[in-house]
Amino acid sequence: LSWAEADAGGTSWQAVITSGTTAATAGNGYFCNTTAGAITLTLPSSPTIGDEVSFIDYAGTFDTNNLTIGRNSEKINGSAADLTVATERAANTLVYTDGTQGWLLKSN
């Protein structure tokens, strides 16, 4: 009989970001502050099924300074286009499915 630390799972929330990043990592959540201007959060380049990335409108400014989710060559909701988030206080999680649909919005 041996004991091991259980994996807590869940989202690993990162410090607030205020500028674009190409370093989004599966399993991470990002507080995105667009007060000073629009920013881009680029998704991982080689996702696998079930990978998740979350984001939250930190300052309630996505409606005036949008967040762009860079698709990094994978589709988002079946479309070969980046996702623009323009809803104040938006909070979403994207989960990767496959090459056909790519990243899909997950109900929180």
C-alpha positions as a Markdown table, in Angstrom:
| # | Residue | x | y | z |
|---|---|---|---|---|
| 1 | Leu | 0.0 | 0.0 | 0.0 |
| 2 | Ser | 1.3 | 3.4 | -0.9 |
| 3 | Trp | 0.0 | 7.0 | -0.9 |
| 4 | Ala | 0.3 | 9.5 | -3.7 |
| 5 | Glu | -0.9 | 13.1 | -3.9 |
| 6 | Ala | -4.1 | 13.3 | -5.8 |
| 7 | Asp | -4.2 | 15.5 | -8.9 |
| 8 | Ala | -6.5 | 18.4 | -8.1 |
| 9 | Gly | -7.3 | 18.9 | -11.8 |
| 10 | Gly | -9.2 | 22.0 | -12.8 |
| 11 | Thr | -8.0 | 25.3 | -14.3 |
| 12 | Ser | -4.7 | 26.8 | -13.4 |
| 13 | Trp | -5.4 | 30.5 | -13.3 |
| 14 | Gln | -2.6 | 32.8 | -14.4 |
| 15 | Ala | -1.7 | 36.4 | -13.5 |
| 16 | Val | -3.6 | 39.2 | -15.2 |
| 17 | Ile | -2.4 | 39.8 | -18.8 |
| 18 | Thr | -2.5 | 43.3 | -20.4 |
| 19 | Ser | -0.9 | 42.6 | -23.7 |
| 20 | Gly | -1.1 | 40.0 | -26.4 |
| 21 | Thr | 0.3 | 36.5 | -25.7 |
| 22 | Thr | 1.3 | 33.6 | -27.8 |
| 23 | Ala | 1.9 | 31.5 | -24.8 |
| 24 | Ala | -1.6 | 30.2 | -23.9 |
| 25 | Thr | -1.3 | 26.8 | -22.4 |
| 26 | Ala | -3.9 | 24.0 | -22.2 |
| 27 | Gly | -5.3 | 23.8 | -18.7 |
| 28 | Asn | -4.7 | 27.5 | -18.0 |
| 29 | Gly | -7.2 | 30.3 | -17.4 |
| 30 | Tyr | -6.4 | 33.9 | -18.3 |
| 31 | Phe | -7.7 | 37.1 | -16.7 |
| 32 | Cys | -7.5 | 39.5 | -19.7 |
| 33 | Asn | -7.4 | 43.2 | -19.0 |
| 34 | Thr | -8.1 | 45.2 | -22.2 |
| 35 | Thr | -8.4 | 48.6 | -20.4 |
| 36 | Ala | -5.4 | 50.0 | -22.3 |
| 37 | Gly | -6.4 | 48.5 | -25.7 |
| 38 | Ala | -7.4 | 45.3 | -27.5 |
| 39 | Ile | -5.3 | 42.2 | -27.0 |
| 40 | Thr | -4.9 | 38.8 | -28.6 |
| 41 | Leu | -4.7 | 35.5 | -26.7 |
| 42 | Thr | -3.3 | 32.9 | -29.0 |
| 43 | Leu | -4.4 | 29.3 | -28.5 |
| 44 | Pro | -1.9 | 26.4 | -28.2 |
| 45 | Ser | -0.4 | 25.2 | -31.5 |
| 46 | Ser | -0.6 | 21.4 | -31.0 |
| 47 | Pro | -3.8 | 20.7 | -29.0 |
| 48 | Thr | -5.1 | 17.3 | -28.2 |
| 49 | Ile | -8.7 | 16.3 | -27.6 |
| 50 | Gly | -10.0 | 17.6 | -24.3 |
| 51 | Asp | -7.5 | 20.4 | -23.9 |
| 52 | Glu | -9.1 | 23.5 | -22.4 |
| 53 | Val | -8.2 | 27.2 | -22.3 |
| 54 | Ser | -10.4 | 29.7 | -20.2 |
| 55 | Phe | -10.5 | 33.5 | -20.3 |
| 56 | Ile | -12.3 | 36.2 | -18.3 |
| 57 | Asp | -12.9 | 39.9 | -19.0 |
| 58 | Tyr | -10.9 | 41.2 | -16.0 |
| 59 | Ala | -11.9 | 44.9 | -16.2 |
| 60 | Gly | -15.3 | 44.7 | -18.0 |
| 61 | Thr | -13.8 | 46.3 | -21.2 |
| 62 | Phe | -14.2 | 43.7 | -23.9 |
| 63 | Asp | -17.0 | 45.8 | -25.3 |
| 64 | Thr | -14.8 | 48.8 | -26.0 |
| 65 | Asn | -11.4 | 47.0 | -26.4 |
| 66 | Asn | -12.0 | 43.5 | -27.8 |
| 67 | Leu | -10.2 | 40.3 | -27.0 |
| 68 | Thr | -9.2 | 38.3 | -30.0 |
| 69 | Ile | -8.7 | 34.6 | -29.6 |
| 70 | Gly | -6.0 | 33.7 | -32.1 |
| 71 | Arg | -6.7 | 30.2 | -33.5 |
| 72 | Asn | -3.1 | 29.3 | -34.2 |
| 73 | Ser | -4.0 | 27.3 | -37.4 |
| 74 | Glu | -6.8 | 25.3 | -35.7 |
| 75 | Lys | -10.5 | 26.0 | -36.3 |
| 76 | Ile | -12.7 | 27.7 | -33.7 |
| 77 | Asn | -16.3 | 26.5 | -33.8 |
| 78 | Gly | -15.7 | 24.9 | -37.1 |
| 79 | Ser | -14.5 | 28.1 | -38.7 |
| 80 | Ala | -11.0 | 28.9 | -40.0 |
| 81 | Ala | -11.1 | 32.4 | -38.4 |
| 82 | Asp | -10.0 | 34.0 | -35.1 |
| 83 | Leu | -12.7 | 34.6 | -32.5 |
| 84 | Thr | -13.4 | 38.2 | -31.5 |
| 85 | Val | -14.9 | 38.6 | -28.0 |
| 86 | Ala | -16.8 | 41.9 | -27.6 |
| 87 | Thr | -19.1 | 41.1 | -24.7 |
| 88 | Glu | -18.5 | 43.0 | -21.5 |
| 89 | Arg | -17.6 | 40.6 | -18.6 |
| 90 | Ala | -17.4 | 37.6 | -20.9 |
| 91 | Ala | -16.1 | 34.5 | -19.3 |
| 92 | Asn | -15.7 | 31.4 | -21.4 |
| 93 | Thr | -13.8 | 28.1 | -21.8 |
| 94 | Leu | -12.8 | 26.6 | -25.1 |
| 95 | Val | -12.2 | 22.9 | -25.4 |
| 96 | Tyr | -10.4 | 21.2 | -28.3 |
| 97 | Thr | -12.2 | 18.5 | -30.2 |
| 98 | Asp | -10.5 | 17.6 | -33.5 |
| 99 | Gly | -9.3 | 19.1 | -36.8 |
| 100 | Thr | -12.9 | 19.3 | -38.2 |
| 101 | Gln | -14.5 | 21.5 | -35.4 |
| 102 | Gly | -11.3 | 22.6 | -33.6 |
| 103 | Trp | -12.0 | 24.6 | -30.4 |
| 104 | Leu | -15.6 | 24.7 | -29.2 |
| 105 | Leu | -17.2 | 26.9 | -26.5 |
| 106 | Lys | -17.9 | 24.9 | -23.3 |
| 107 | Ser | -20.9 | 25.8 | -21.2 |
| 108 | Asn | -19.7 | 26.9 | -17.8 |
